[in-house]
Structure formats: C-alpha cells, structure tokens
C-alpha cells in the first residue's frame, strides 16, 4: 500500500525501479483508478508486468465494454458462455 498524496507517475516509476532492483520477476500489480493514465500503462507494459487497473467510468472504453457485458453482469445465468 502506498500513500495517496504522491504523484502517480513518480510512484509507479519508483515502484518499478524497486522491483527491478530487488530482482523480483513474477509479480502482478493491482491499482485503483487514481493510477489510471497512459503514462502508467506505458511503463507497466514497457517492463512487461502483469497488472489490473481500475478505470474511471467516464472513459469511453469503459462505457463500450460495460454496455457489451451489461446483460451478462445483470443476468449471468441467462447468458452461459
């Protein structure tokens, strides 16, 4: 857990530096929506890390994916895959 009053990009940069310094290879990150930015996603992909990151609901990709999955989320038994 990290303090919430630090710039998200500098936090991610330091975190990735620390992980690299400690030679940690198999690690996954989970971030809240405050860390969602193109810069952060770029850094995580650049260093080949697995991650889950929340997105703000006003992001267009969220709206598209949500609308496509809405029926499955509301009635999962009615839409088996």
C-alpha positions in Angstrom: 0.0 0.0 0.0 1.2 3.4 -0.9 0.3 6.9 0.3 -2.3 8.7 -1.8 -0.6 12.1 -1.8 2.3 11.2 -4.2 2.2 11.7 -8.0 1.0 8.5 -9.6 3.7 8.5 -12.3 6.5 9.1 -9.9 5.1 6.4 -7.6 4.9 3.9 -10.4 8.5 4.8 -11.6 9.9 4.2 -8.1 7.9 1.0 -7.6 9.2 -0.4 -10.9 12.7 0.7 -10.0 12.4 -1.1 -6.6 11.1 -4.2 -8.2 13.9 -4.3 -10.7 16.5 -3.5 -8.0 15.2 -6.4 -5.9 15.2 -8.6 -8.9 11.6 -9.6 -8.5 10.5 -11.4 -11.7 7.0 -12.8 -11.2 4.8 -10.0 -9.8 1.4 -8.7 -10.5 0.1 -5.2 -9.5 -3.4 -4.0 -8.6 -4.0 -0.3 -8.9 -7.1 1.8 -8.1 -8.4 4.3 -10.6 -6.2 7.1 -9.4 -3.3 5.4 -11.1 -5.1 5.1 -14.5 -3.1 7.1 -17.1 -1.5 6.4 -20.4 2.0 7.1 -18.9 1.5 4.5 -16.1 0.1 1.8 -18.5 3.0 2.5 -20.9 5.5 2.0 -18.0 3.9 -1.3 -16.9 3.8 -2.7 -20.4 7.4 -1.4 -21.1 8.7 -3.5 -18.2 6.4 -6.5 -19.0 4.5 -6.5 -15.8 1.1 -8.0 -15.2 -1.5 -5.6 -13.8 -5.1 -4.8 -13.1 -6.0 -1.2 -13.0 -9.4 0.4 -12.4 -10.6 3.0 -14.9 -12.9 6.0 -14.4 -16.4 5.4 -15.5 -16.3 8.4 -17.9 -13.6 6.7 -20.0 -15.1 5.8 -23.4 -13.5 2.3 -23.5 -15.2 1.6 -20.1 -18.6 2.6 -21.5 -18.2 0.4 -24.6 -17.1 -2.7 -22.6 -19.7 -2.2 -19.9 -22.5 -1.9 -22.4 -21.4 -5.1 -24.2 -21.2 -7.0 -20.9 -24.1 -5.5 -19.1 -26.6 -8.3 -19.7 -24.1 -10.9 -18.5 -23.4 -8.9 -15.4 -27.1 -8.4 -14.6 -28.3 -12.0 -15.5 -25.3 -14.3 -15.6 -27.4 -17.5 -15.6 -29.3 -16.4 -18.7 -26.2 -15.9 -20.8 -24.0 -19.0 -20.5 -20.7 -19.0 -22.4 
